[in-house]
Amino acid sequence: MNDRPTFTHHKDILRSIERDLIDSYDEELEQEIDDDRLSDASLLKTLGIDENSVDDGDMNRQTYFRELLRLQGELVKLQDWVQHTKEKVVVIFEGRDSAGKGGVIKRITQRLNPRVCRVAALPAPNDRERTQWYFQRYVSHLPAGGEIVLFDRSWYNRAGVERVMGFCNDEQYEEFFRSVPEFERMLVRSGIRLIKYWFSITDEEQEARFMARIHDPLKQWKLSPMDVESRRRWEDYTKAKEVMLERTHIAEAPWWIVQAVEKKKARLNCISHLLDQLPYEAIPHPEVALPPRVYHPDYLRHPVPANMHVPDRY
């Protein structure tokens, strides 16, 4: 019998839901807030973001917004550098369900050009893909020069969910570990900068986040049957993770562990670390001058038929 205490206390569940709601609200604010607004204390207080506003552990929300905006400014510089130098960057995000991978990916891409920085989040392989070389379907998503690709889960599915859920046999599992170090060394030799993150959360925190999703109608879609099953197999996933890190932590592409119990800190720490891994620099751009609008006296703007307009309901 397992005597481990479960995360079922009503107040704790409500607190977790409350933190998720604040985080969702903050996600909307992140797109709107800029340097000027961050220096306007009265506006921030109106938005519920004053110097005493604490949400994530001891993370001050005003500090979070300020640091996130600063780091996103550096990400724009990184994007310009990658585009200018034709660098190829791959960042892998792995971790348990609800560990916060998607949250940090959103914050990285929020202010970037999707043509330069894109996300690869592959579904389960179809019947045809199951007959291919295991890495084949991932190769088509690798970057060309001047691109950054963020893998929201990756070829490491074989070492995790496929192993635990029995979607691969022992021979396929061992072949993966024989192949992946050479595959990644080959990527690095080809000029790809490969960075790998594992988002680490506690047993209790995952249960809290799952319970919050169960009780939040806007987030129930995030819980798949596979996610629910992963709760029962926590220890199996732990063993699989330990084997994966031990056998695929190579000098050319080491693993980096992100402590992710506190979401906002995890995002800032991960983005800051990612920036440290790349020797980017600011790329000078010519000053943009907006040309004057050209007017033609014989131009007539034709009216749009009324039945083509979206109704003004709000």
Disulfide bonds with the S-S distance in Angstrom:
none
